Amino acid sequence: MSHRVTSRYTPFTVLLLGLLVLNTIGVVVPLLLALVSSFKSTAEIMNAPFGLPEHWSLSNFAQVLGEGNFGNYFLNSVLVTLGSEVLILGFSAMAGYALGRYRFRLNGALYTLILMGLMIPSKLLLVPLFLHLQQMGLLDSLWGLILVYAAGGIPAGVFIMTGFFRALPQALESAARIDGASEWTLFHRIMLPLVRPQLAIVTLSRTDMPVT
């Protein structure tokens, strides 16, 4: 008996793999160039931007760490990132749970209103955002950055979490209510652990907004 061996690599698969390889090259090559250039002097970068350094030097790193105030900038980045992520995950999970598990009159309207945050180009918000932060006294502050980044990431987070909360079986919720679980217990002890992979997705897909 003869068996026909079918190839797993269809033309579409080959095309897709080719695009992924090109995308990988487009991401990795600039990173490698930046890494190699960090060991060059300014003259070497201008004369041979794509070549290897003639003399590998750590002077650029020493200058950044010593004169560039890198420690404060790094700490600020960590605080802003952690603060905005906490707000995004907290509000996205709670809003997604309410919109995904409960049916009320304004459910669809609220969901659409939140998703409109994904449709507005961030560049159109720069001027009003600057004025609002100025009025609230949050310009040149970490809290201002945290709130802006959180506001930019919550719509996408709500969209992701709502879909996954809607997909959870209704039987889990009914069984917990029969056992006397409160709404908060039902949310954070039963439903939330089931969507931990989706919380990781929200964390990685956070939408950053440019800030002046």
Backbone torsions as a table, in degrees:
resi	resn	phi	psi	omega
1	MET	NA	133.0	-179.9
2	SER	-102.1	140.8	179.6
3	HIS	-114.8	132.2	177.0
4	ARG	-81.2	128.0	178.8
5	VAL	-95.0	114.7	180.0
6	THR	-96.2	137.1	-179.4
7	SER	-77.9	139.1	176.8
8	ARG	-77.1	-15.0	-174.1
9	TYR	-98.2	88.9	175.3
10	THR	-76.5	164.2	177.6
11	PRO	-55.2	-37.3	178.3
12	PHE	-65.7	-40.1	179.0
13	THR	-64.3	-42.6	179.0
14	VAL	-62.6	-42.5	178.4
15	LEU	-63.0	-43.0	179.6
16	LEU	-64.0	-44.0	178.3
17	LEU	-62.7	-39.0	177.5
18	GLY	-62.4	-42.7	178.3
19	LEU	-65.2	-38.5	178.4
20	LEU	-65.8	-39.4	178.0
21	VAL	-64.2	-44.5	178.5
22	LEU	-62.5	-40.3	178.2
23	ASN	-64.3	-40.5	178.7
24	THR	-62.7	-43.5	178.3
25	ILE	-62.4	-41.8	-180.0
26	GLY	-64.4	-25.3	178.4
27	VAL	-89.2	-42.6	-172.9
28	VAL	-75.1	-42.1	-175.8
29	VAL	-59.9	-49.2	177.1
30	PRO	-59.4	-35.2	177.6
31	LEU	-65.5	-42.3	178.3
32	LEU	-64.9	-40.3	177.7
33	LEU	-62.8	-41.2	178.3
34	ALA	-65.1	-39.2	179.2
35	LEU	-65.4	-46.1	179.8
36	VAL	-65.4	-40.3	-179.8
37	SER	-64.9	-25.1	179.7
38	SER	-66.6	-17.5	177.6
39	PHE	-96.1	3.1	-178.8
40	LYS	-101.5	161.5	169.2
41	SER	-82.9	167.8	179.4
42	THR	-61.1	-38.9	179.2
43	ALA	-63.6	-41.1	179.1
44	GLU	-65.8	-38.0	179.1
45	ILE	-63.9	-40.2	-179.2
46	MET	-72.7	-37.1	-176.1
47	ASN	-81.1	-38.2	-177.7
48	ALA	-139.6	76.5	-175.0
49	PRO	-64.8	-26.3	-177.2
50	PHE	-105.6	2.5	-178.7
51	GLY	-94.8	167.9	176.2
52	LEU	-77.7	150.3	179.5
53	PRO	-67.2	141.5	176.5
54	GLU	-70.0	-37.3	178.2
55	HIS	-131.2	112.3	180.0
56	TRP	-70.8	123.9	-175.1
57	SER	-134.4	144.2	176.9
58	LEU	-101.1	14.5	-176.4
59	SER	-64.7	-33.9	178.8
60	ASN	-64.1	-40.6	178.5
61	PHE	-66.3	-41.7	179.1
62	ALA	-63.4	-37.8	179.5
63	GLN	-67.3	-41.5	179.8
64	VAL	-64.9	-45.2	-178.2
65	LEU	-71.7	-34.4	-176.2
66	GLY	-87.2	-43.5	-174.4
67	GLU	-108.4	-17.4	-174.0
68	GLY	-88.7	1.6	-179.8
69	ASN	55.8	40.8	-174.6
70	PHE	-63.7	-35.6	-177.8
71	GLY	-59.7	-44.6	179.8
72	ASN	-66.6	-41.5	179.4
73	TYR	-64.0	-41.5	179.6
74	PHE	-64.9	-42.6	178.7
75	LEU	-63.4	-41.4	177.6
76	ASN	-61.9	-41.1	178.9
77	SER	-62.9	-41.4	179.5
78	VAL	-64.6	-44.9	-178.7
79	LEU	-64.5	-43.5	-179.6
80	VAL	-66.0	-42.0	-179.5
81	THR	-65.0	-48.4	-179.8
82	LEU	-64.3	-43.9	-179.8
83	GLY	-61.9	-45.6	-179.7
84	SER	-68.0	-37.1	179.5
85	GLU	-65.4	-39.7	178.7
86	VAL	-61.4	-45.0	179.0
87	LEU	-66.2	-43.0	-179.5
88	ILE	-62.8	-48.4	-178.2
89	LEU	-66.0	-42.3	-178.8
90	GLY	-63.9	-53.9	-177.8
91	PHE	-69.9	-36.6	179.3
92	SER	-65.4	-42.3	-180.0
93	ALA	-66.1	-45.3	-178.4
94	MET	-68.2	-44.0	178.9
95	ALA	-67.2	-41.4	178.3
96	GLY	-62.9	-37.1	178.1
97	TYR	-66.7	-45.4	-179.0
98	ALA	-64.7	-43.2	-178.1
99	LEU	-75.5	-28.6	-176.7
100	GLY	-87.8	-27.2	-174.6
101	ARG	-108.0	-17.2	-177.6
102	TYR	-113.2	146.2	176.6
103	ARG	-115.0	114.6	177.8
104	PHE	-141.0	172.4	-167.5
105	ARG	-61.4	-41.8	-174.9
106	LEU	-96.3	16.5	-177.7
107	ASN	-58.5	-53.7	-178.0
108	GLY	-65.1	-38.7	-179.3
109	ALA	-66.1	-43.0	179.0
110	LEU	-65.5	-41.1	179.5
111	TYR	-62.4	-43.9	178.2
112	THR	-64.9	-40.1	180.0
113	LEU	-62.1	-41.4	179.1
114	ILE	-67.0	-41.8	-178.8
115	LEU	-67.9	-20.8	176.5
116	MET	-61.4	-21.8	176.1
117	GLY	-64.1	-20.1	177.6
118	LEU	-84.8	-15.6	-173.8
119	MET	-95.4	-15.3	-176.9
120	ILE	-89.7	121.1	177.3
121	PRO	-59.6	132.7	-175.6
122	SER	-62.5	-29.1	-178.4
123	LYS	-65.6	-26.1	178.2
124	LEU	-72.0	-16.1	-176.0
125	LEU	-96.3	-3.5	-173.1
126	LEU	-62.5	-48.2	-177.3
127	VAL	-66.9	-53.5	177.4
128	PRO	-61.1	-34.6	177.5
129	LEU	-63.5	-43.7	178.4
130	PHE	-60.8	-43.0	-178.1
131	LEU	-67.2	-40.4	179.3
132	HIS	-65.8	-44.6	178.4
133	LEU	-63.1	-36.8	177.6
134	GLN	-64.6	-42.6	-180.0
135	GLN	-67.0	-31.7	-179.7
136	MET	-88.6	-1.7	179.8
137	GLY	70.7	29.7	-177.0
138	LEU	-108.8	7.6	176.3
139	LEU	-66.9	143.6	178.6
140	ASP	57.2	41.3	179.3
141	SER	-137.2	153.4	178.4
142	LEU	-67.7	-36.1	179.7
143	TRP	-62.8	-37.4	177.3
144	GLY	-61.1	-45.7	178.1
145	LEU	-64.3	-42.4	-179.3
146	ILE	-60.1	-45.9	-178.9
147	LEU	-66.7	-38.2	-179.9
148	VAL	-66.4	-47.3	179.7
149	TYR	-65.7	-36.9	177.7
150	ALA	-64.7	-43.8	178.9
151	ALA	-62.7	-34.6	179.1
152	GLY	-73.2	-24.9	-176.9
153	GLY	-98.3	-18.2	-175.9
154	ILE	-65.0	-44.0	-179.7
155	PRO	-56.1	-45.9	178.1
156	ALA	-65.0	-38.4	178.8
157	GLY	-64.2	-42.0	178.1
158	VAL	-64.0	-41.4	178.8
159	PHE	-59.5	-45.0	-178.8
160	ILE	-68.5	-47.8	-174.7
161	MET	-69.6	-36.2	179.3
162	THR	-60.6	-44.6	179.9
163	GLY	-61.4	-41.1	-178.3
164	PHE	-75.8	-35.6	176.7
165	PHE	-65.6	-35.6	178.0
166	ARG	-65.5	-28.3	-176.4
167	ALA	-81.6	-11.5	-179.5
168	LEU	-70.2	144.2	-177.8
169	PRO	-62.8	139.2	178.1
170	GLN	-68.8	-24.2	-177.8
171	ALA	-63.2	-34.0	178.5
172	LEU	-61.9	-44.9	-179.9
173	GLU	-65.8	-41.3	-179.4
174	SER	-65.8	-41.3	179.8
175	ALA	-64.8	-39.9	179.5
176	ALA	-66.7	-37.8	178.7
177	ARG	-67.5	-37.2	177.7
178	ILE	-63.3	-36.2	178.8
179	ASP	-76.5	-1.5	176.4
180	GLY	90.9	17.4	180.0
181	ALA	-70.2	138.3	176.4
182	SER	-77.6	171.9	179.8
183	GLU	-62.7	-40.7	-179.8
184	TRP	-67.8	-41.5	177.6
185	THR	-63.4	-42.0	178.2
186	LEU	-60.3	-37.9	-178.0
187	PHE	-73.1	-55.8	-168.5
188	HIS	-90.7	-13.9	-179.6
189	ARG	-107.8	-18.2	-177.2
190	ILE	-117.6	-55.5	-175.1
191	MET	-76.9	-44.6	-175.3
192	LEU	-61.9	-42.3	177.5
193	PRO	-61.5	-24.8	-178.8
194	LEU	-75.7	-17.9	-177.9
195	VAL	-113.0	23.8	178.3
196	ARG	-61.0	-39.1	174.7
197	PRO	-60.6	-35.8	179.0
198	GLN	-70.8	-32.0	174.1
199	LEU	-63.1	-36.9	176.0
200	ALA	-65.1	-37.4	177.0
201	ILE	-62.6	-44.1	179.0
202	VAL	-61.8	-39.7	179.3
203	THR	-61.7	-42.1	-177.0
204	LEU	-79.4	-24.2	-176.6
205	SER	-100.9	23.0	-179.3
206	ARG	-60.8	133.6	-179.6
207	THR	-88.6	117.9	177.6
208	ASP	-91.0	139.1	176.9
209	MET	-110.1	138.3	178.2
210	PRO	-67.3	138.1	-178.2
211	VAL	-124.5	136.1	176.5
212	THR	-88.4	NA	NA
